[in-house]
Amino acid sequence: MRYFRRKIYEDLLEWKNKWAGRYALSIEGARRVGKSTIVEEMTWLL
């Protein structure tokens, strides 16, 4: 499935490469903006 590329995507990749093994990530924001979708998409990269 193809998703809309979100602005936060590059920031999440940077976090994954630098901090994923050491720190937890908390994603907060308004309803229905794609928080869960971007996290699900990122799980394919792990």
ABEGO torsion letter per residue (X at the ends): XBBBBBAAAAAAAAAAAAAAAABBBBBBEBBGAGAAAAAAAAAAAX
